[in-house]
Structures are given as C-alpha cells and as structure tokens.
Amino acid sequence: MPEVVIVGAGVIGASIAYHLAARGVRDVLVIDRGSDFGFGSTPRATGGFRCQFSTEPNILLSMMSREKLRRFQDEIGVDSGYQPLGYLFLARSEDTLRLLRDAQALQHRCGLEEARMITGAEARYINSAIGDEDILGAAHCPTDGFIRAVQILRGYAEAAKRLGVRFEFGVEVRRLRTTFTGVAAAQTKTGEITAQSFVNAAGPWAGTLGINIPVRPLKRQVAATVETDALPETIPMTIWVDDGFHIRVRDRRILMLWPDQPASDFEVEFDERWLQQLLRLAREHVPSIADIRIDRSQCWAGLYEMSPDRHALLGPAPGIENLFLANGSSGHGVMHAPAIGQLVAEMIVDGKTSIDVRALRPARFAEGEAIEASELI
C-alpha cells in the first residue's frame, strides 16, 4: 500500500510528488485519467508569472515559487523557462489606478519592493506596442514575466521518478470512498487503490471524485497570430485591467487573451464569437497588429479550476484528515505549483508549513472566511 496517492499528474500533482519524495516519502503513487503527461490543463497555460496580486496569500505563493524557479535548473536539472520580462497592468480610469495603487501597497508590505507605479508614457516606453492614448498610469514589476509550463511539469515528473515515485496513466478515479476514519480507497474502473494519505490535485476535475469540493471548471481561450516579428518577444505581459485584454509574444506569435463568461463547463471548443470580440479590443488597444493574421490552427482553449473566492484550496479536507486538497488555483496553478508542491509536502510530513497559508484552508468557506479580493486578485 502506498504511503500517498496523488490524483492528478499535472504540474501541481508532479510538484507535490517530487517534494514528498525529496523529503523521504518515496512510496508515492500518482494516478491520472489521461494517457500521459500533458493531457490535462497544464500545457494549455499561457506561461505568465507574476507576484503582482492584490491579496497576501497569492503574493506569498508567488514569491515562494519565484525563488524556487530561480533555483530550478540547479535543483531539478531542467530550465523552467523563467524570464523576468515584467508584467504591465494598465489603467484607463481613476478607479482602476486606485485599485493598482492599493494592491501595490500590499505587495510592498509583503516584500515585493521592486514593483512600482508608472505613468502612461513610461508604460508606452516599456511596451511601445501600446496604442491606447487613454492610459492614465500602470503598475509594473520587472521580476514578473514568463515560464514554460510543460518544462516545469516534465522537470518535476522526471525528478520524482528518479526518487522512486510511480506514475500510472489511464486511471480514472470514480470516487474517493470514505469511512468514519477518512478516505479508505480511490475507486477506479479496475478496482480500489488504498493508501495512508490521499491528495486531490485533479485540477478542473477536482469536484468529480465523490467528495464535495467547491471547484468548478471555467473555459479560457487564447488567440495566436501567424509567426511575425512585428513585436519583440521581450515585451512584458501587458494587461488592460479595465476590460481584461492581455497580450504577450511567445515563439514569434502574438498571443491575445480576453476573459469572457462562457456558459459551458468542461467544453473546450474554440469560440469564433469570442474571437471577434477579442479582435475588436486588439484593434482598439494595439492598432499596429490589426492586420496580422490569426492562425486558427494555433489558437486554443483550456480550463481554469475556479474556487468561490478565486484562491487555492490548500490543506486537509474538512472532516477528512487524510485527504489533502491542492485545488482551485483559479488560473494561477502553473505559477504557484512550485510553492504548492513544497507546502503540501510539509503538511503531510511535518504537519505545518514554512509560510502561513491558513487563509487558504479549505474549511474557510464553511467558516464564513472566504478571501476578499479585487478584480486583480
């Protein structure tokens, strides 16, 4: 019987497995419904990394992850792709500018001293593609930037395997069977898998395992242009906070995002109507790219795993002490995976964590202590 069974072999599950093994818990089994690594949401991430959040838990998770990403090559033997090219949050209104200033004051209190407020002119100097003359100001952090989701996943998975962790694919958990003592087994099509402890790292599918977990899938889409040198790959992730339009460059393609409110749950079909609205925003905000063709074969959709307050559920499931939740990262799972992996391993091995993540405890909703946050999260 394994010491720990992890449901989900995405980047968070792989990170937890590695960190457990590195702490000496070698009898770890990771199971996944897909046929191999990368069949879930991890490869669909756009690869942004930021510490510029508006709540302390997310800032601390990012800062912890950033230090681990900086050591990733030495510790794991793989390039995480971390490039500190910055994030720009642009404000077109006084209310948004105030939101950014308030968030930055908290970031400074948490130790993110390099984040600063800048003028609209400074923002256009940092990213000359900005064609929007209505920008009043912006928040900028030069140590934010980009990462490579699949490289981080593969790095953690291979490092975990070297330490004895086993991965089994094509294993779909129908439910986690509980008794009065906790989770007794993971029930699959071919039988039951027992363990001393279980971890739910099933991403958007976290709520499908027969235990009430407040996580739902949310479709997000990305449009990609044909390969072009119109914009350099060194521009920061640039976000118009007032309407949510994002732009970055990766592998010579301009990637554009805009968060709509799709009605479907697990459906990831690309939506042409969404694309037309996105292109309208692109023409308004970055007119210099208006004539660059969209490559439909390179556009994609994926799933976020959303919690009610858009923050991770991290820790023992309420009333089930041997089930640990690592769910609901709400679009920040890849960037926070290094920290989440270490913290869950600490919970299982030590019964405590090296940073205070009590605010992320899964019981907070029943206790009436959901995290309050602005749209910046």
C-alpha positions in Angstrom: 0.0 0.0 0.0 1.5 3.4 -1.0 2.1 6.0 1.7 0.5 8.7 -0.5 -1.7 8.5 -3.6 -2.0 11.7 -5.6 -4.9 12.1 -8.0 -3.7 14.2 -10.9 -0.4 14.2 -12.8 -0.5 17.8 -13.9 2.1 20.3 -12.8 0.7 20.6 -9.3 0.5 16.8 -8.8 4.0 16.3 -10.1 5.4 19.1 -7.9 3.8 17.5 -4.8 5.1 14.1 -5.7 8.7 15.4 -6.2 8.6 17.4 -2.9 7.3 14.4 -1.0 10.0 12.2 -2.4 12.7 14.8 -1.7 11.5 14.8 1.9 12.0 11.0 2.1 8.4 9.8 1.3 9.4 7.6 -1.6 6.3 5.3 -1.7 4.2 7.7 -3.7 1.8 6.8 -6.5 0.4 9.4 -8.9 -2.6 8.4 -10.9 -4.2 10.3 -13.8 -7.2 9.9 -16.1 -5.1 10.9 -19.2 -2.9 8.7 -21.3 0.4 10.5 -20.5 1.8 13.7 -19.1 0.3 16.9 -20.5 -3.2 15.6 -21.3 -4.8 18.0 -18.8 -4.8 21.7 -18.4 -1.0 22.3 -17.8 0.1 22.5 -21.5 -2.7 25.0 -22.2 -1.3 27.6 -19.8 0.0 30.8 -21.5 3.0 30.8 -19.2 2.7 34.1 -17.3 4.3 34.5 -13.9 3.6 37.4 -11.6 3.9 38.4 -8.0 1.6 41.4 -8.6 -1.5 40.3 -6.8 -4.0 42.1 -4.5 -4.1 39.5 -1.7 -1.3 38.4 0.7 -1.8 34.6 0.1 -1.3 34.9 -3.6 1.7 37.3 -3.3 3.4 34.9 -0.8 2.8 31.9 -3.0 4.3 33.7 -6.0 7.3 34.9 -4.1 8.0 31.4 -2.8 7.5 30.0 -6.3 9.8 32.6 -7.8 12.7 31.7 -5.5 12.2 28.0 -6.4 12.0 28.8 -10.1 15.3 30.7 -9.9 16.9 27.5 -8.4 15.0 25.1 -10.7 17.9 24.3 -13.0 20.3 23.5 -10.2 17.7 21.6 -8.1 15.7 19.8 -10.9 18.1 19.8 -13.8 15.7 21.5 -16.2 15.2 25.0 -17.4 11.9 26.3 -16.0 11.8 29.0 -18.7 11.6 31.7 -16.1 12.3 35.0 -17.8 11.9 38.2 -15.8 10.5 40.4 -18.6 7.9 42.0 -16.4 4.1 42.5 -16.2 2.3 45.7 -17.0 -1.1 46.4 -15.6 -2.6 49.3 -17.4 -5.3 51.7 -16.0 -7.7 53.7 -18.2 -9.7 55.0 -15.2 -9.0 56.6 -11.8 -10.8 53.7 -10.1 -8.5 51.2 -11.7 -5.5 53.3 -10.9 -6.6 53.4 -7.3 -7.0 49.6 -7.3 -3.5 49.1 -8.6 -2.0 51.5 -6.1 -3.8 49.7 -3.2 -2.5 46.4 -4.4 1.0 47.6 -4.8 1.0 49.0 -1.2 0.2 45.4 0.0 2.9 44.0 -2.4 5.5 46.3 -0.8 4.4 45.2 2.7 4.9 41.6 1.6 8.5 42.4 0.4 7.9 42.9 -3.3 9.8 46.2 -3.2 10.7 46.3 -7.0 7.0 46.8 -8.0 6.3 50.4 -8.8 3.6 52.7 -10.3 4.5 54.4 -13.5 2.9 56.9 -15.9 1.2 56.1 -19.1 4.2 57.5 -21.0 6.5 55.2 -19.1 4.3 52.2 -19.9 4.4 53.0 -23.6 8.2 53.3 -23.4 8.4 49.8 -21.8 5.9 48.4 -24.4 5.9 50.5 -27.5 3.1 48.4 -29.0 0.6 50.1 -26.7 -1.5 52.3 -28.9 -4.1 53.3 -26.4 -3.8 57.0 -25.6 -6.3 56.7 -22.7 -3.8 55.0 -20.3 -3.6 57.1 -17.1 -0.9 55.0 -15.5 0.2 51.5 -14.8 1.7 49.1 -12.3 5.0 47.4 -13.3 7.1 44.7 -11.8 10.3 43.8 -13.6 10.7 40.4 -11.9 7.4 39.2 -13.1 7.5 37.5 -16.5 7.2 34.2 -18.2 7.7 30.5 -17.5 7.3 27.2 -19.5 4.6 25.1 -18.1 5.5 21.8 -19.8 9.1 22.1 -18.9 8.2 22.6 -15.2 5.8 19.6 -15.4 8.4 17.4 -17.1 11.1 18.5 -14.7 9.2 17.7 -11.6 7.9 14.4 -13.0 11.3 13.1 -14.1 12.9 14.3 -10.8 10.1 12.5 -8.9 10.6 9.3 -10.9 14.3 9.4 -10.1 13.4 9.4 -6.4 11.1 6.4 -6.8 7.7 7.9 -7.4 5.4 5.9 -9.7 3.1 7.4 -12.2 0.1 5.4 -13.7 -2.0 6.8 -16.5 -5.4 5.8 -17.9 -6.6 5.5 -14.3 -9.9 7.4 -13.8 -11.0 7.8 -10.2 -14.7 7.4 -10.0 -14.9 8.4 -6.3 -12.9 8.5 -3.2 -14.5 6.1 -0.8 -14.7 7.4 2.8 -15.3 5.8 6.2 -15.6 7.5 9.6 -11.7 7.4 9.7 -11.2 9.3 6.4 -10.6 8.2 2.8 -10.3 4.4 2.6 -9.6 4.0 -1.1 -9.7 5.5 -4.5 -12.3 3.6 -6.6 -11.4 3.1 -10.2 -12.8 1.1 -13.1 -10.4 -1.8 -12.3 -10.6 -1.8 -8.5 -9.6 0.1 -5.4 -6.3 1.8 -4.6 -5.6 2.2 -0.9 -3.1 4.5 0.8 -2.3 6.1 4.1 -3.0 9.6 2.7 -4.5 11.0 -0.5 -4.0 14.2 -2.4 -6.6 15.7 -4.7 -4.6 17.5 -7.4 -7.2 16.8 -10.2 -7.4 20.3 -11.5 -10.7 21.3 -13.1 -11.9 17.7 -12.3 -11.3 18.1 -8.6 -15.0 18.2 -7.8 -15.8 14.9 -9.7 -14.3 12.5 -7.1 -17.4 12.0 -5.0 -16.5 14.4 -2.3 -18.0 17.9 -2.2 -15.2 20.3 -3.2 -16.2 23.8 -4.3 -14.2 23.9 -7.5 -15.7 24.3 -11.0 -14.1 24.4 -14.5 -14.0 27.7 -16.4 -13.2 27.9 -20.0 -10.5 30.3 -21.1 -9.3 30.9 -24.7 -6.1 32.2 -26.4 -5.8 33.6 -29.9 -2.4 33.3 -31.7 -1.2 35.1 -34.8 0.9 33.7 -37.6 4.6 33.9 -36.9 5.7 37.5 -37.0 8.5 39.9 -36.0 6.1 42.8 -35.6 6.5 42.7 -31.8 9.6 41.5 -29.9 9.4 38.6 -27.5 10.9 40.8 -24.8 7.7 42.8 -24.3 6.1 42.2 -20.8 2.8 40.6 -20.3 0.5 43.6 -20.8 -3.0 43.7 -19.4 -5.7 46.4 -19.8 -7.2 46.0 -16.3 -10.5 47.8 -17.2 -11.6 45.2 -19.8 -9.1 42.3 -19.1 -7.4 42.3 -22.6 -4.0 40.6 -22.4 -1.1 40.5 -24.9 2.3 38.8 -25.0 4.7 37.2 -27.5 5.8 33.6 -27.5 7.7 31.7 -30.1 7.3 34.5 -32.6 3.5 34.5 -32.2 1.4 37.3 -30.6 -0.9 35.7 -28.0 -4.1 37.5 -27.1 -6.5 36.8 -24.2 -9.7 38.2 -23.0 -11.7 36.7 -20.1 -15.3 36.2 -21.1 -18.1 34.3 -19.3 -18.7 31.1 -21.1 -21.7 29.1 -20.1 -20.3 25.5 -20.6 -18.3 23.6 -18.0 -15.9 21.1 -19.5 -16.3 22.0 -23.1 -13.1 23.5 -24.7 -14.2 24.1 -28.3 -12.8 27.3 -29.6 -15.4 30.1 -29.9 -15.5 32.2 -33.1 -17.8 34.8 -31.5 -15.3 35.3 -28.7 -12.5 35.8 -31.3 -14.4 38.6 -33.0 -14.8 40.5 -29.7 -11.2 39.9 -28.9 -10.0 41.3 -32.2 -12.2 44.4 -31.7 -10.3 45.0 -28.4 -7.0 44.3 -30.1 -7.7 47.0 -32.8 -8.5 49.5 -30.0 -5.6 48.8 -27.8 -2.8 47.7 -30.2 -3.7 49.0 -33.6 -0.2 48.2 -35.0 -1.1 44.5 -35.1 -4.6 44.9 -36.6 -3.5 43.4 -40.0 -1.6 40.4 -38.7 -3.5 37.2 -39.5 -4.8 34.9 -36.8 -3.5 31.3 -37.2 -6.6 29.3 -36.3 -4.5 26.1 -36.0 -2.5 27.6 -33.1 -5.5 29.0 -31.1 -6.7 27.0 -28.2 -9.0 26.8 -25.2 -8.4 25.3 -21.8 -9.9 25.1 -18.3 -9.2 27.0 -15.1 -10.1 25.4 -11.8 -12.1 28.0 -10.0 -12.9 28.3 -6.3 -15.6 30.5 -4.9 -13.2 33.3 -3.9 -10.7 32.6 -6.8 -8.0 31.4 -4.4 -6.5 28.0 -3.9 -7.8 25.4 -1.5 -4.7 24.2 0.3 -4.7 21.7 3.2 -6.8 18.9 4.7 -10.3 18.5 3.5 -12.8 19.5 6.2 -13.6 16.4 8.3 -11.3 14.2 6.3 -7.8 14.4 7.8 -6.0 12.0 5.4 -7.2 13.9 2.3 -5.2 16.9 1.3 -6.6 19.4 -1.2 -4.4 21.2 -3.8 -7.2 22.7 -5.9 -8.9 25.8 -7.1 -5.9 27.9 -8.1 -8.2 29.8 -10.4 -5.8 30.3 -13.3 -2.6 30.5 -11.2 -1.8 26.8 -10.8 1.3 26.6 -13.0 3.0 29.7 -11.5 2.2 28.6 -7.9 2.9 24.9 -8.5 6.5 25.0 -7.0 5.2 26.6 -3.8 2.1 24.4 -3.6 4.2 21.2 -4.0 6.5 22.2 -1.2 3.7 23.3 1.1 1.6 20.1 0.7 4.7 18.0 1.3 5.3 20.0 4.5 1.7 19.5 5.6 1.9 15.7 5.1 5.4 15.2 6.6 5.6 18.0 9.3 2.0 18.8 10.0 2.9 22.5 9.5 4.1 24.8 6.7 7.1 27.2 6.3 4.9 30.1 5.4 1.5 31.0 6.8 -1.2 29.7 4.4 -4.0 29.4 6.9 -6.1 31.8 4.8 -6.2 29.1 2.1 -7.6 26.3 4.3 -10.4 24.5 2.6 -12.7 25.0 5.6 -12.7 28.8 5.2 -16.0 28.8 3.2 -17.9 26.9 5.8 -16.4 29.2 8.4 -17.5 32.3 6.6 -14.0 33.5 6.0 -13.7 33.5 2.2 -10.9 35.7 0.9 -12.0 39.1 -0.3 -10.1 40.4 -3.4 -10.3 43.0 -6.1 -10.5 42.0 -9.8 -6.7 42.0 -9.8 -7.0 39.0 -7.4 
